Amino acid sequence: MLDRPEPATAAALARLYDLDLQDDPGDLDLYLALADRADGSVLELAAGTGRLALPLALAGHQVTAVDMDPAMVARGRTRAEEAGVPPDRLAFVEADLLGLQLPDAGRFAFAFIALNSIMLLASRDAQRGAFRTLAAHLAPGGLAAVDAWLPDADDLARFDGRIMLEWPLTDPDTGAVVTKAGSAQHDAATNTVNLSAIYEEGRQGEPARRWVRHDRLRLVSADELAAFAEDAGLRVEIMAGGYDLSPIGPGSERAVLIAERP
């Protein structure tokens, strides 16, 4: 996020993040398969509240989940406890992924940044640095994965600052109705998108509370992802156009990179 909200707002935004992603984006099976293939400890950077880290740990993997947002980390730890994840199976670490140096650096079998989180790093240098963090934490032969959305011209044309309704949902934690609206503005000069998410929640007929989150996303191409990986000393194995690892090509909505540390 561009700004650091006060604790109550940060906790609300972490809860609403989970509500926003309550439907599986379709990537879990891929990361489970890659973790099984790597057959060793797993590192997730920008892990949020553990949407992927928890099921990976429940599947038997040793997982370290890193996020710089203390509210996300706190909620992740609570979710792991409620899910019955053994404390020695999943560790949440509050830290900035840029310049990260964990005690187990160089020993992870699989390290990844999922679901557009690479785009939250709003400069080319920061995105390149994220790949270097992945590479520095992998053991020789270890796997890295990063995936990013590839908006097309129609998507970018809609990023003109207009406010659009995204969904109304009922929050299972509170029973309140939550409405999400969003606004995005594309800056072609920097290849970034200034994104605002507006959440309003309350029971029917009652005054609503409003929560606002601001992010600046840097769009990244498949070629850039590959270049960042190679710059970090990784060997690109696959550049796919989706979570099913279908070939990337014209019209692909996503770039999914899988690389290996030699």
N, C-alpha and C positions, 0 to 999 in steps of 0.2 A: 504494500500500500504506500501511497505517496506520503500520507500523514500517519502519525502515531496516535491513535485514539486513546482516550482515557480508559481505564480498565473495564468499566461496565459496558461501554460501547464495544470494546474489543471482544469481550465475552459474547455479546449479542451477535456480533458479526461472525464469530467462529461457529455459533449455533446455526446461524442462517446459511453459512457456507455449507454445512452438512445438509440442510434442507434443500439447497440449490442442487446438490449432487446426489439426492436420494435415489434417483434413477441411475443405474449403472451406465456410464458412458461407453462401455464396451471394451475397456482395456484390461480388466482384471485377468482374464484368461491368458492374455499374452504375457503379463508380468509373472503369473504363476508358472507358466511354461518356461520362461527364461530363468527364473529362480531354480526350478527343478533341473534344468540343463546345467546351470552353473555349479550346483551342488556344493554350496558353501554359504558363508555369511552374506547378508544382503544389506546394502545401504541405500536409503531413499533420501534424496535432497529435496527441499521444499515439500515436505511430506504432509503439511496441513494437519488435520486432526486424525490422520491415520486411515483414510479411506482404503488405501492399498496396503499399508504396513500391517494393519490388523489381520486381514485375511491371509497375508503371507505368513505371519507369525502363527496363526491358527492352523495353517497347513504344515507346520513343523519347521519353518525356516527361522534362523537366528537373524533378527532384523534390528537395525539402527535407523531411526527416523529423525531427520534433522529439519528444524524449521526455526526461523528467527522471530516468529510471532509468539509471545508468551501465552496468549489466550488460546491459540491453536494447540500449543504443546500441552497446556493444562487440560484442555478438553480431550486431547488424544490419550493422555494418561488415564483420565476417568473412563473413557470408552473402553480402553484395554482392560481395566480392572473389572468393569461391568461385564465384559465379554469372557472373562475368565482366562485371559492370556497369562501364562506363567510370567512372573516378574523378570526372570532371567532370559526370557525368549524375545522380548521387545523392549528396547530402550529408546525413549524420546530424549532428544538433545536440543536445547534452545541455543541456536547459534546461527550466525550468518554463513551461508555456504561459500561465499567468496573468501579465500584465504583460510578456509577450514583445514585443520590438521588434527584429526582424531587420533587417540592412542593406537587404534588398530589400522591406521593408514598403511596401505600396501598389502593388506591381508584379505580384503573383501573379494568374494567371487563374483558378485553382481552389484552394480551401482547404477541408479537411474534417476531421471528427472521426468515426471509424468505430466500429462494433460496440460500442455501449454505453459507450464510453470517457467520454462526457459524464457518465455516472452515477458515475464514480470521483471526481468533484468533489462532495464531500458536503455542499454547501450551495447554496441558491438563488443567493446572490451570486457564488459561484465559477462556477457554471454560466453565469450571465449574463456574467461576465467572460470566459469562454471564447469566447462569441459576439463580444464586443467585440474580442478578439484576432483572430478570423477576419476580421472586417470591416476592421480596421486594416491587414491585410496584403493585402487584395484591391485590384486595380486597378479603376477604374470599369468596370462591365459584367461584373466577375468573378463567378464562381459559388461559393457555399458549400453544404456538405452536412453534415448531422448525422443520425445514426440512433440510436434507443434502443429497448430492449425495453419492452413494455407488459404486465406480468404481470396475470393476471386473478385473481379471488377465490380460485379453487382453488390457484393458484400461491402466493398470499400465505398461505393456510391451511397450506401445507406448510412455510412458513418459521417453524418453531416451535423451532428448535434441534436437531432430530433429525439424526443423522449418516446419510447415505445414500451408498451406493456409486454412483459415476458411471461408471467404466470401468476395465478392466485393458488395458494396451497394452504392446507391446515398443518400447523407445526405440531407433531406428535408430542413434543416436550411440554408445550404450554397449552395446547388446544386452541390457540389463537389462529385467526385467518391472516395469512401473510400474503401481501401483494408485492411483486417485484416489478419495477420499471427500470429501464436502462437507457443511457445516452452514451454515444460514442462519437468521437471526432477524429478523423484521420488527418495526420500531418505528413504530407508527402515529402517535405524537406528532410525530415528526420526518420521517416518510415515508422512512425509511432502512432498509437491510438490512445487518446485520452478517454478513459472509460469511467463512467459513474454508474453505480448501482444504488437504487433507492428502494429500501424495504419499508413497508408500512404494515404494522401488525396490531391486531386488536380483535375483540369479539364482535360479532354482528351487532350493529346499532350502538357501539361504544366508541369513544374517541380512540384514534389510532396513535401508536408511537411510531416515530420515523427513525430509520437508521440509514446512513449514507456511507458508501465506501467509494474511494477514488483510487484508480490505478492508471499508470502509464505503461502500455505494452509496446515492446519493440517487435515488429514483424520480422520473421526470419525465414529465409528460403531454404530449400533442401540443399542447395549448393553450399550455403553458408554453414549449415549444420555439419556437412561433410568436411568442410575446410577447418572448422573449429576442432573437430575430432582428430583430424590429421595433425593439426598444430599441437595438440596435446599428446601426440605420440601414439594415438590409437589407430588401429587398422579397421577401416569401414568394411563390415561384412555384408550388411543389407541396408538399402535405403528403400523402404516400402511406402506405399500410398495409403495404408490403413492398418488397423490392428490385426487383420487376417494375413498381413505380410504380402498382400497382392502388390504387383509391381507399381511403382510410382509412374505417373504419366500425366498428360493433359487432362485437366478436370479433377485431379486428385485433391481431396479436401484436407489432407493431412500428410505430413512427412513423419515417418517412423524410422529412426536411425538405430541400428544395432552395430556395435563395434567391439573389437577385442583389444586388450592390451597385450602386445607381443611378449 
